[in-house]
Amino acid sequence: MWSFDPSWRLLPRWLKALTLIVGLPAWLGFATMIVTGSIFEHETVTLTLFGSFAFVALCQTAFMARSAWRNDL
């Protein structure tokens, strides 16, 4: 069984919550739109989902880079 613990111990609590509440549903919605082929029909929804997922990904990348800089990995 997989666990969040090894990679998530470096992230703050608010970012973990943001990932589960915003990032994961945005990724699932974006993937669903790709599979169903409605990605080009609903441009505003597509860009909103992609933008929210990208924001969460950039936040995680920044905290992982900070951890790497501090040798916390």
VENBEL-V286207 format. One record per backbone hydrogen bond with DSSP energy under -1.0 kcal/mol. CO is the residue of the C=O (numbers start at 0). NH is the residue of the N-H. If there is no record, write none. Layout:
<<CO:NH> <CO:NH>>
This chain:
<<3:7> <4:8> <7:10> <11:15> <12:16> <13:17> <14:18> <15:19> <16:20> <17:21> <17:22> <18:23> <21:25> <22:26> <23:27> <24:28> <25:29> <26:30> <27:31> <28:32> <29:33> <30:34> <31:35> <32:37> <37:41> <41:45> <42:46> <43:47> <44:48> <45:49> <46:50> <47:51> <48:52> <49:53> <50:54> <51:55> <52:56> <53:57> <54:58> <55:59> <56:60> <57:61> <58:62> <59:63> <60:64> <61:65> <62:66> <63:67> <64:68> <65:69> <66:71>>
